[in-house]
Amino acid sequence: MRTAYSVDTVRTAEHALMARLPEGALMQRAAAGLAVVCAELLGRVYGSRVVLLVGSGDNGGDALYAGARLARRGAGVVAVLLDAERAHRAGLAAFRAAGGRVAGPGEAVFDGADLVVDGIVGIGGRGGLRERAVPLARAAAQSPAVVVSVDLPSGIDADTGQVTGEAVRADVTVTFGAYKPGLLVDPGREYAGAVRFVGIGLEPADGEAELEALQHHDVARLLPVPTGESDKYRRGVVGVVAGSARYPGAAVLAVAGALHGGAGAVRYVGPAAGAVVSRFPETLVSEGAPGKAGRVQAWVAGPGLGDDASRLADVVAADVPVLIDADGLRLADARAVRGRAAPTLLTPHAGEAAALLGTPREDVEAERLAAVRELAARYRATVLLKGSTTLVAGPDGGAVRVNPTGTPWLATAGSGDVLSGLAGSLLASGLGVLDAGSVAAYLHGLAARRVSGGAPVVAQDVAGALPGAWADVRREA
């Protein structure tokens, strides 16, 4: 599992480590790792041209020491100092001793450059790039050179991923010691490019993590697997309350996701029973009240529900885990949701989250971490905030899960219905609510990648690819 830590936590871990090391050793470790990645990206170091954008902090020192290593291997390295008086003195001396050159005023440094190293601002930076750095960031973006950011793209908020001004757009970010939340959450993630991790000996405590990102082995460990004693009821039954005369497809897609989610059986309750059974004859159907449908271990309610709040209220009153999505988010009584004793999972996209919070959608998209945490606390529920980076937050704080899989092609009608059914089925099979949401998002993203290949997908194809994604996780873990 990848874990990301706040700036304060990283700083504390750095200070503890530096107290045990010779002066400057930690920066040398970071610079060595940075130089290795740069050399790999260049392919042939000797004769290559490298530009360093050097700020006044430790990131500038990292860049200068890495530039010195590249210069000693025969690269032509030039440094642009944003503030010559405040540049890292020892790093600058080492850089010049290795044959590195400091650019003169107005020099066209990007002409012919193969690689640009962004060491302008470190993880403590706030509020976007300063005016003097903006032309350099723009020129780097317009050049054909590969742009490598040191620890975090300059101008990104390390703790939130917010971009409140101009920022460097990196092709690769080399981060040291610990992942930072801004590297994993959009919009910051989009600016970071491919993230390369360099271990330097930091040891932040796991309990202090701000974000967690599941990997294959984590998901494989959580996936429900039947035993020889299992039957369909022991594996769990998930109930689905979805669809309407206007939106029967939502019911079909939610059931499709549920059938591939690990539970032993799916009960569907609603007016789209005919459409559901014609597509999935193994589904148990009912047109009465959800409470009369028979035993379930979890409910999914909301996709395509229209304005039918009565069935939703019946589900919210149940004493089993409940997932609420789509129309259900609009119809659910907030006090009833907060008062539930059993776990609740809400799965809004940014627009729905904005409506629940009473805030503009653009604010949610700009501050996704803050939004998902506020929703979870306000509704006393676990919240899965769908989007470019899907986040899952529990009601009692703790690390937020960020989903590392997926593709922008998932922004298509019905894909959220599939995700809801899948997550509900995992709830019914016995997973905790945070794990169920996280694993569902992970498999959903993998399935979309599997069928997309960089091309458009439709929701039913994503549902059909879930078994293959499930098998891939277990095989590759």
QUIWOSUL-V519478 format. One record per helix or strand of 2 or more residues. SS is the DSSP state (~ for helix, > for strand). FROM is the first residue (numbers start at 1). LEN is the number of residues. Records with the same first field share a line. If there is no record, write none. Layout:
SS: FROM-LEN ; FROM-LEN
This chain:
>: 2-3 ; 49-6 ; 76-6 ; 101-2 ; 115-5 ; 146-5 ; 172-5 ; 194-5 ; 211-3 ; 237-5 ; 265-5 ; 284-3 ; 298-4 ; 321-4 ; 344-3 ; 382-4 ; 391-3 ; 400-3
~: 7-12 ; 25-18 ; 58-15 ; 84-3 ; 89-9 ; 131-12 ; 181-4 ; 188-5 ; 206-3 ; 216-7 ; 248-12 ; 273-7 ; 290-3 ; 309-8 ; 327-5 ; 334-5 ; 350-8 ; 361-6 ; 368-12 ; 408-3 ; 415-14 ; 433-20 ; 459-18
